[in-house]
Amino acid sequence: MGEIRNSREYGSFRSSVSQKKVVVDDDDSKVWTMYDAGPRNVKCPLVCLPPVSGTADVFFRQIMALSGLGFRVIALQYPVYWSLQEWIDGFRKLLDHLQLDKIHIFGASLGGFLGQKFAEATYKSPRVHSMILCNAFSDTTVFQQTTTAPTFWLMPAFMLKKMVMGNFTQGMTEPAIADSVDFLVECMDSLPQSQLASRLTLNCQNASVDGEKIKQLPVTILDVFDESALSTSVKEELYKCYPNSKRAHLKSGGNFPYVSRSAEVNLYIQIHLRDFHGTRFSAIDPEMITDADREAIKQKLETDGAEANSE
């Protein structure tokens, strides 16, 4: 096992946060794996959606740090779904099962794309209150695999893993980023062929986000400036979808900054979610809001009131 999986930090997470398995479809083989940490009285939690190679525990550093501050954080691992509509229907059923009307989404790569598609599909009766998109994309054609995507279900696991690992950082890199890659490779190795094939199918089948339907959502786009799987042009397309989004840039972090740069990512998540403190869409227990946050809420309400009066 790698450095992270052997660490006391990861061991503490596994011993303190229980893993749950939930079936919401008629097909009992479609099992959602989840970690749900933080106060249950929070009804608009942060829901973390992993990339192609990720399991629910790739977000263990967000779960431990943010739940300790009073946030409710749910990290998910998807069952096998072969179409976007299937995934959207399954995710909607899961939220219904958890009795969550609204959520905030932290989506990494494929998770970010799926989060956007879910927000788009439910825009008339919104289930997504805001999104944090980490190394995400809005159009699958950038991967140039739309013609081969329908054949992924036939491919053996080693070929699928080779396709995914081709996007990982190669060569010399700093230890924190190298450890994050090793951790995600271990996570990917734990996925059965069907899960990996279905995720790659969702990642590469011809689809794009209709930004017009969801551009009004509060969005933070989190990118890294060093080497990652996404080109600058892909990032620019995502910016165009959300012209009013907040930008959070990390000098480095690779493909998995929520593992390699968790402290910085967690800070950006807190800044994003702070806008909703004191509302029914708060992701934090009201008793855990700090005096500084209360003052920021007060100033925001005064500013919003002044702007409303001037219009």
C-alpha positions in Angstrom: 0.0 0.0 0.0 1.1 3.6 -0.7 2.0 6.3 1.8 -1.5 7.8 2.1 -3.3 4.6 2.6 -0.8 3.6 5.3 -0.9 6.9 7.1 -2.4 7.5 10.5 -4.6 10.2 9.0 -6.3 7.8 6.6 -6.5 5.1 9.4 -8.2 7.6 11.6 -10.7 8.4 8.9 -11.6 4.7 8.3 -12.0 4.1 12.0 -14.1 7.1 12.7 -16.4 7.5 9.7 -18.5 4.5 8.7 -18.9 3.4 5.1 -22.5 2.9 4.0 -24.0 1.1 1.0 -27.4 2.2 -0.4 -29.6 0.7 -3.1 -32.2 3.1 -4.6 -32.9 1.3 -7.9 -35.0 -1.8 -8.6 -31.7 -3.5 -9.6 -30.1 -4.5 -6.3 -26.7 -4.7 -8.0 -26.6 -0.9 -8.3 -25.1 0.1 -5.0 -24.1 3.6 -4.0 -21.1 3.6 -1.5 -21.0 6.7 0.7 -19.5 8.4 3.7 -21.7 10.8 5.6 -20.0 12.9 8.2 -21.0 16.0 10.2 -24.2 17.1 11.9 -27.4 15.5 10.5 -29.5 18.6 11.3 -27.8 20.1 8.2 -30.2 19.6 5.3 -28.1 21.2 2.5 -24.8 19.4 2.8 -21.7 19.3 0.6 -21.8 16.3 -1.7 -18.5 15.2 -3.2 -18.4 13.4 -6.6 -15.2 11.6 -7.6 -13.3 11.4 -10.9 -13.2 8.3 -13.1 -10.4 6.7 -11.0 -11.8 7.7 -7.6 -13.7 5.9 -4.9 -15.6 7.8 -2.2 -12.7 7.8 0.2 -10.6 10.1 -2.1 -12.3 12.9 -0.3 -11.2 11.7 3.2 -9.3 14.9 3.8 -12.3 17.0 3.1 -14.5 14.8 5.2 -12.3 14.9 8.2 -11.3 18.6 8.1 -14.7 20.1 7.2 -16.9 17.9 9.4 -14.6 18.8 12.3 -15.6 22.4 11.6 -19.3 21.6 11.7 -20.0 21.1 8.0 -21.9 18.1 6.8 -20.0 16.3 4.0 -21.2 13.4 2.0 -18.7 11.6 -0.3 -20.1 9.2 -2.9 -19.1 6.3 -5.2 -21.3 5.6 -8.1 -22.9 2.3 -9.1 -22.7 1.1 -12.7 -24.7 3.4 -14.9 -24.2 3.4 -18.7 -26.0 6.6 -19.6 -26.2 10.1 -18.2 -29.9 9.9 -17.8 -29.5 6.7 -15.8 -27.0 8.3 -13.6 -29.2 11.4 -13.1 -32.2 9.3 -12.2 -30.2 7.3 -9.8 -28.7 10.3 -8.1 -32.1 11.9 -7.8 -33.4 8.8 -6.1 -30.4 8.8 -3.7 -31.1 12.4 -2.7 -34.7 11.5 -2.1 -33.7 8.5 0.0 -31.4 10.8 2.1 -34.3 13.3 2.3 -32.1 16.1 0.8 -34.0 18.7 -1.2 -31.0 20.8 -2.0 -27.2 20.2 -2.0 -23.9 21.9 -2.7 -21.7 19.9 -5.1 -17.9 19.5 -5.1 -17.3 17.7 -8.3 -13.8 16.5 -9.4 -13.3 15.9 -13.2 -16.0 13.5 -14.2 -17.8 14.2 -10.9 -17.9 17.9 -11.9 -19.4 17.1 -15.3 -22.0 14.8 -13.7 -22.8 17.4 -11.2 -23.4 20.0 -13.9 -25.6 17.6 -15.9 -27.7 16.9 -12.8 -28.1 20.6 -12.1 -29.1 21.1 -15.8 -31.6 18.2 -15.7 -33.3 19.6 -12.5 -33.1 23.3 -13.2 -36.9 23.8 -13.3 -37.1 22.3 -9.8 -33.5 22.9 -8.6 -31.8 20.3 -6.4 -28.4 21.9 -6.7 -27.9 25.1 -4.8 -24.2 25.7 -5.8 -21.2 24.0 -7.3 -17.5 23.8 -6.8 -15.9 22.4 -10.0 -12.4 21.0 -9.5 -10.4 20.3 -12.7 -13.8 19.8 -14.4 -15.0 20.1 -18.0 -18.3 20.9 -19.7 -17.9 19.0 -23.0 -16.8 15.3 -23.4 -15.7 15.7 -27.0 -12.3 17.1 -25.6 -11.3 13.6 -24.9 -11.7 12.5 -28.5 -13.2 9.2 -27.6 -16.9 9.7 -28.5 -16.8 7.1 -31.3 -15.0 4.4 -29.1 -17.0 5.1 -25.9 -19.8 2.5 -26.8 -17.1 -0.2 -26.9 -15.6 0.4 -23.4 -17.9 -2.3 -21.8 -16.1 -4.9 -23.9 -12.6 -3.9 -22.9 -10.6 -5.8 -20.2 -9.8 -3.9 -17.0 -6.1 -3.5 -17.8 -6.8 -1.7 -21.0 -9.3 0.7 -19.3 -6.7 1.4 -16.5 -4.1 2.1 -19.1 -6.4 4.7 -20.8 -7.0 6.5 -17.5 -3.3 6.4 -16.3 -2.3 7.9 -19.6 -3.7 11.2 -18.2 -1.8 11.1 -14.9 1.3 13.2 -14.3 4.4 11.5 -15.6 8.1 11.8 -14.6 9.5 13.7 -11.7 7.1 15.5 -9.5 7.0 16.6 -5.8 6.2 14.0 -3.2 2.7 15.2 -2.2 1.5 15.1 -5.9 3.2 11.7 -6.5 1.5 10.3 -3.4 -1.9 11.6 -4.6 -1.4 9.8 -7.9 -0.4 6.6 -6.1 -3.5 6.8 -3.9 -5.8 7.3 -6.9 -4.2 4.4 -8.7 -4.8 2.2 -5.7 -8.5 3.4 -5.7 -8.8 2.6 -9.4 -7.3 -0.9 -8.8 -10.1 -1.6 -6.4 -12.8 -0.9 -9.0 -14.3 -3.8 -10.9 -14.2 -3.7 -14.7 -17.8 -2.8 -15.0 -17.5 0.3 -12.8 -14.4 1.6 -14.6 -16.0 0.9 -18.0 -19.2 2.6 -17.1 -17.5 5.7 -15.8 -15.3 6.0 -18.8 -18.4 5.7 -21.0 -20.1 8.5 -19.1 -16.8 10.5 -19.3 -16.5 10.1 -23.1 -19.9 9.6 -24.7 -20.9 12.6 -26.8 -22.5 15.2 -24.4 -22.1 18.7 -23.2 -23.5 21.1 -20.6 -26.2 23.6 -21.5 -24.7 26.5 -19.5 -27.7 28.7 -20.2 -29.9 26.7 -17.9 -27.6 26.8 -14.9 -25.3 29.8 -15.3 -27.2 31.6 -12.5 -26.0 29.1 -9.9 -23.2 30.2 -7.5 -20.1 28.4 -8.9 -16.5 28.3 -7.9 -14.1 26.9 -10.5 -11.0 25.4 -8.9 -8.0 24.9 -11.2 -4.3 24.1 -11.0 -1.6 26.0 -12.9 0.7 23.0 -13.1 0.4 19.9 -15.3 -3.1 18.2 -15.3 -5.2 16.2 -17.7 -7.1 19.2 -18.9 -5.8 21.7 -21.4 -6.1 25.5 -21.1 -8.7 25.5 -23.9 -10.9 23.1 -21.9 -10.7 25.3 -18.8 -11.6 28.4 -20.9 -14.7 26.6 -22.2 -15.8 26.0 -18.6 -15.2 29.7 -17.7 -17.5 30.7 -20.6 -20.3 28.5 -19.2 -20.1 30.4 -15.9 -19.1 34.0 -16.6 -20.0 35.1 -13.1 -18.2 32.2 -11.3 -15.5 32.7 -8.7 -12.1 31.5 -9.7 -9.8 29.6 -7.3 -6.4 28.9 -8.7 -3.7 26.7 -7.1 -0.1 27.1 -8.3 0.3 23.3 -8.2 -1.6 20.2 -7.2 -1.7 18.0 -10.3 -4.9 16.1 -11.2 -6.0 15.5 -7.6 -5.5 18.7 -5.5 -8.1 17.7 -3.0 -5.6 15.0 -2.0 -2.2 16.8 -2.6 -3.3 20.3 -1.6 -6.2 19.5 0.7 -5.6 22.4 3.1 -5.8 25.0 0.3 -8.8 23.2 -1.3 -10.6 23.0 2.0 -10.1 26.7 2.5 -11.6 27.5 -0.9 -14.6 25.2 -0.1 -15.1 27.1 3.2 -15.0 30.5 1.4 -17.5 29.2 -1.1 -19.9 27.8 1.5 -19.7 30.8 3.8 -22.0 32.8 1.4 -24.8 30.5 2.6 -24.2 30.6 6.3 -27.3 31.8 8.2 -29.7 30.7 5.4 -31.6 27.4 5.0 -29.1 26.4 2.5 -26.2 26.5 5.0 -23.9 23.4 4.9 -22.7 24.1 8.5 -24.3 23.6 11.9 -25.5 27.1 13.0 -23.9 26.6 16.4 -20.5 26.2 14.7 -20.5 29.5 12.8 -17.7 31.7 14.1 -18.0 35.3 15.2 -16.0 36.3 12.1 -18.4 34.5 9.9 -21.4 36.1 11.6 -19.9 39.5 11.0 -19.3 38.6 7.3 -23.0 37.5 7.0 -24.1 40.8 8.6 -22.0 42.9 6.2 -23.2 40.8 3.2 -26.9 41.3 4.3 -26.3 45.1 4.7 -24.6 45.3 1.3 -27.3 43.3 -0.4 -29.9 45.5 1.2 -28.2 48.6 0.0 -27.9 47.3 -3.6 -31.6 46.3 -3.6 -32.6 49.8 -2.4 -30.5 51.5 -5.1 -32.1 49.5 -7.9 
